[in-house]
Amino acid sequence: MDGTNRANIKAGTRVMIVQKQDQRTGKLTEGIVQDILTNSPIHPRGIKVRLSSGLVGRVQQILEN
């Protein structure tokens, strides 16, 4: 599943995000969603979230639990 649809993402979901500083390289970081920061239902570059580790980025992939 991709991370452009807000309805697919909930607190506790395991995801792969790209952080702002990693957008050029495309380096992904895995984590658990703590907060959803994007208000709109769909975002073409990915829904912005805060992970439980405190990192912020846009969801690129939703991982199966």
MIGU-251922 format. One record per residue: residue number from 0; residue in one letter; chain; z, y, x of N, C-alpha, C, O in turn. Coordinates in steps of 0.02 Angstrom, whole numbers. Layout:
<sites>
NUM/A/A/Z/Y/X/Z/Y/X/Z/Y/X/Z/Y/X
...
</sites>
This chain:
<sites>
0/M/A/0/-60/42/0/0/0/0/63/44/31/64/97
1/D/A/-35/114/21/-36/175/61/17/224/34/44/215/-21
2/G/A/31/275/74/87/320/58/67/385/27/103/435/34
3/T/A/9/388/-8/-13/451/-37/12/460/-109/6/515/-136
4/N/A/39/408/-139/62/411/-209/139/410/-210/170/361/-187
5/R/A/169/463/-236/242/471/-236/277/416/-277/333/396/-261
6/A/A/243/391/-329/273/340/-373/286/274/-336/328/234/-357
7/N/A/250/262/-281/258/200/-242/317/201/-195/336/150/-166
8/I/A/348/260/-186/400/269/-135/466/285/-167/471/330/-210
9/K/A/518/249/-148/585/261/-174/634/258/-116/618/230/-63
10/A/A/693/285/-125/746/279/-74/758/205/-61/764/166/-108
11/G/A/763/187/2/774/117/21/710/79/37/714/22/59
12/T/A/652/109/26/588/77/41/575/77/116/588/128/150
13/R/A/551/22/143/534/18/214/462/42/224/416/17/192
14/V/A/453/92/268/388/125/276/372/137/350/415/132/393
15/M/A/309/152/362/286/176/427/265/249/417/224/264/374
16/I/A/294/295/457/277/366/451/244/391/515/251/361/568
17/V/A/208/446/508/184/482/567/222/549/568/221/586/519
18/Q/A/254/563/625/291/626/632/242/681/651/187/667/676
19/K/A/261/743/639/218/801/653/190/799/724/131/810/734
20/Q/A/233/787/773/211/789/843/167/729/861/135/730/913
21/D/A/165/678/818/124/618/832/60/615/792/24/565/795
22/Q/A/44/669/755/-15/667/712/-80/659/752/-126/626/730
23/R/A/-83/689/811/-144/683/853/-154/612/878/-210/587/878
24/T/A/-100/580/899/-106/513/927/-105/460/873/-131/405/883
25/G/A/-76/475/815/-71/426/762/-14/376/771/-13/324/738
26/K/A/32/390/817/89/346/830/133/341/768/153/392/739
27/L/A/147/279/746/186/268/686/258/249/703/271/217/754
28/T/A/304/269/659/375/254/667/398/218/604/384/240/548
29/E/A/433/162/613/458/123/556/528/146/537/568/164/580
30/G/A/542/145/472/609/162/449/619/152/375/573/130/339
31/I/A/679/168/352/697/162/282/702/232/252/734/276/280
32/V/A/669/242/194/668/308/161/738/325/136/771/286/102
33/Q/A/761/386/154/824/413/129/810/464/74/839/461/20
34/D/A/764/513/88/747/565/41/671/574/38/637/565/88
35/I/A/646/591/-21/575/609/-29/571/685/-30/604/717/-71
36/L/A/532/714/16/530/786/23/470/818/-12/472/878/-26
37/T/A/418/780/-28/359/806/-63/371/804/-138/392/753/-164
38/N/A/359/860/-172/370/863/-244/309/840/-284/317/814/-339
39/S/A/248/851/-258/189/834/-296/180/758/-302/202/721/-257
40/P/A/149/733/-356/143/661/-366/97/627/-317/105/568/-302
41/I/A/46/664/-290/-1/635/-242/-12/686/-186/-18/746/-200
42/H/A/-14/662/-124/-30/706/-67/-80/669/-23/-66/613/-1
43/P/A/-138/699/-8/-190/663/29/-171/642/99/-198/592/124
44/R/A/-125/676/132/-106/657/201/-43/614/202/-21/593/255
45/G/A/-15/600/144/45/557/141/105/596/115/111/656/128
46/I/A/148/562/79/208/592/52/258/603/109/271/557/148
47/K/A/286/663/112/334/678/166/403/652/146/427/663/91
48/V/A/435/616/193/500/586/180/547/597/240/524/612/295
49/R/A/612/589/227/662/587/280/687/516/283/707/488/232
50/L/A/687/487/343/711/419/352/787/420/360/817/472/371
51/S/A/818/361/354/890/355/362/912/374/432/970/392/443
52/S/A/865/371/480/880/392/549/878/467/558/895/493/611
53/G/A/855/504/507/851/576/510/782/602/528/770/662/524
54/L/A/736/557/547/668/578/564/630/597/501/641/568/448
55/V/A/584/646/508/544/669/451/471/658/468/449/671/524
56/G/A/433/633/419/361/623/430/327/604/365/358/599/313
57/R/A/261/594/370/221/576/312/208/501/311/192/471/363
58/V/A/217/471/253/209/398/245/136/379/254/92/405/220
59/Q/A/124/332/300/57/305/312/50/235/282/-4/217/258
60/Q/A/104/197/283/103/129/255/170/115/223/223/137/245
61/I/A/166/76/169/227/51/137/231/-23/154/185/-61/141
62/L/A/287/-44/184/295/-113/207/329/-154/153/372/-129/116
63/E/A/310/-218/149/342/-263/102/411/-280/127/420/-293/186
64/N/A/461/-279/83/530/-294/103/541/-368/110/597/-390/126
</sites>
